Amino acid sequence: MIATTQTKRATLVVMLRRGVTILAGTYLAIAGVLGAEVLLKNNEATATEHQAALVSQNIKTTNGEIARSRHIVDSDAPGDSRAVTQFSGALSKSASAHNCSVVDFHASSEVAPYLTRFAKTTSVTGWAQVETQFNVSGAARDVVATLTDLQQQQIPYEFDSLELITDQVNSVGDATVIGHATLRVLLRADKGGA
């Protein structure tokens, strides 16, 4: 009877070992499948996050364009040299507000029909232009801020060229630049200008 009990016990131990081995194998297989599924879901989540970031950036860009378009208005720009005088005044005011100075300002005395620099001919009517050049001196960020402020003015203009040139560097390495711009101030030709 002891021998039978020991044989049954040995058989039971072998069966338990096989059962544990089968359960462990099944557990590892399930864990492997679940791990693979987690990896796939993580990859999908990463791709979805990337797409969401792109959509978010597109929304920001679109909202920026919408906000910018709200500032576009039908211009009531003067039809004579007052537009150039107003532009010069706005430039001086912006330069002063940003610790810069207008070193030089020249405007042509000749009023010409408007022609954008982006085309050889134009079908635009009712506009004229006056060629203008100026230099603004100050720290680079201040010169850029001065030029950026010009976008808020109600005086239409179109840049021909814009150049930032280092003027001098002080002992601690801060640079003073000169922003040289050539542009055309636009006038309403039907208001008594050209």
Secondary structure by P-SEA (a helix, b strand, c coil): caaaaaaaaaaaaaaaaaaaaaaaaaaaaaaaaaaaaaaaaaaaaaaaaaaaaaaaaaaaaaaaaaaaaaacccccccccaaaaaaaaaaaaaaaaaacccccbbbbbccccccccccccccccccbbbbbbbbcccccaaaaaaaaaacccccbbbbbcbbbbbbccccccbbbbbbbbbbbbbbcccccccc
